[in-house]
């Protein structure tokens, strides 16, 4: 998709323009095509990639091992390039060339691109996107209520075979997530929704997840959002549970 922005003409060199664009549109991976002056207007063209395809995302599972090292700031720094590349083959090449932990990078790339689809399903069904793309605790708003969105695999360290159709069990899992996940710069105690899948592959079963999100939104319209006390604060949080058999059913239909 090609986006064209027009700005008042300022005498800046090409390097400075790139710095400005990178600061303003940091979450977009772009290529500056040209800057052409016409009647005091500078036309700046840059490319924003389309959302990574479901097929491309699922192909990453062929390279990802079952082992996942707990996230930390140093490995995040080494693999931050995954947010700027939508092509799996480019990720493989960069990791090999720079001797970067491929499994760690692919986990981040896979999770990030799955999360983009999950967020899109909310926006497609009425959520309002937070304007500040750098906001640490808000992804979107539902009925003017801010939420952060997190997609996770059912934690092995949590009690197994819990019935997550029951509210008390959902709330226990929510508390576990707040206490045990995102313990470094990502940790916060604001409103958060958790999409929980039984395995890693479940994160890219987008048809099943979208149906669950629609059902959650319909339920919330009628009943409001779940309130829970976390860190001595009353917040809104909930679990959207996507079971393996539901994932398999949607896969077999296609």
Rosetta blueprint (number, residue, H / E / L):
1 X L
2 X E
3 X E
4 X E
5 X E
6 X E
7 X E
8 X E
9 X L
10 X L
11 X L
12 X L
13 X L
14 X H
15 X H
16 X H
17 X H
18 X H
19 X H
20 X H
21 X H
22 X H
23 X H
24 X H
25 X L
26 X L
27 X L
28 X L
29 X L
30 X L
31 X L
32 X E
33 X E
34 X E
35 X E
36 X E
37 X E
38 X E
39 X L
40 X L
41 X E
42 X E
43 X E
44 X E
45 X E
46 X E
47 X E
48 X L
49 X L
50 X L
51 X L
52 X L
53 X L
54 X H
55 X H
56 X H
57 X H
58 X H
59 X H
60 X H
61 X H
62 X H
63 X L
64 X L
65 X L
66 X L
67 X L
68 X L
69 X L
70 X L
71 X L
72 X L
73 X H
74 X H
75 X H
76 X H
77 X H
78 X H
79 X L
80 X H
81 X H
82 X H
83 X H
84 X H
85 X L
86 X L
87 X L
88 X H
89 X H
90 X H
91 X H
92 X H
93 X H
94 X H
95 X H
96 X H
97 X H
98 X H
99 X L
100 X L
101 X L
102 X H
103 X H
104 X H
105 X H
106 X H
107 X H
108 X H
109 X H
110 X H
111 X H
112 X H
113 X H
114 X H
115 X H
116 X H
117 X H
118 X H
119 X H
120 X H
121 X H
122 X H
123 X H
124 X H
125 X L
126 X L
127 X L
128 X E
129 X E
130 X L
131 X L
132 X L
133 X L
134 X L
135 X L
136 X L
137 X L
138 X L
139 X L
140 X E
141 X E
142 X E
143 X L
144 X L
145 X E
146 X E
147 X E
148 X E
149 X E
150 X E
151 X E
152 X E
153 X E
154 X L
155 X L
156 X L
157 X L
158 X L
159 X L
160 X L
161 X L
162 X L
163 X L
164 X L
165 X L
166 X L
167 X H
168 X H
169 X H
170 X H
171 X H
172 X H
173 X H
174 X H
175 X H
176 X H
177 X H
178 X H
179 X H
180 X H
181 X L
182 X L
183 X L
184 X L
185 X L
186 X L
187 X L
188 X L
189 X L
190 X L
191 X L
192 X E
193 X E
194 X E
195 X E
196 X E
197 X E
198 X L
199 X L
200 X H
201 X H
202 X H
203 X H
204 X H
205 X L
206 X H
207 X H
208 X H
209 X H
210 X H
211 X H
212 X H
213 X H
214 X H
215 X H
216 X H
217 X H
218 X H
219 X H
220 X H
221 X H
222 X H
223 X H
224 X L
225 X L
226 X L
227 X E
228 X E
229 X E
230 X E
231 X L
232 X L
233 X E
234 X E
235 X E
236 X E
237 X E
238 X E
239 X E
240 X E
241 X E
242 X E
243 X L
244 X H
245 X H
246 X H
247 X H
248 X H
249 X H
250 X H
251 X H
252 X H
253 X H
254 X L
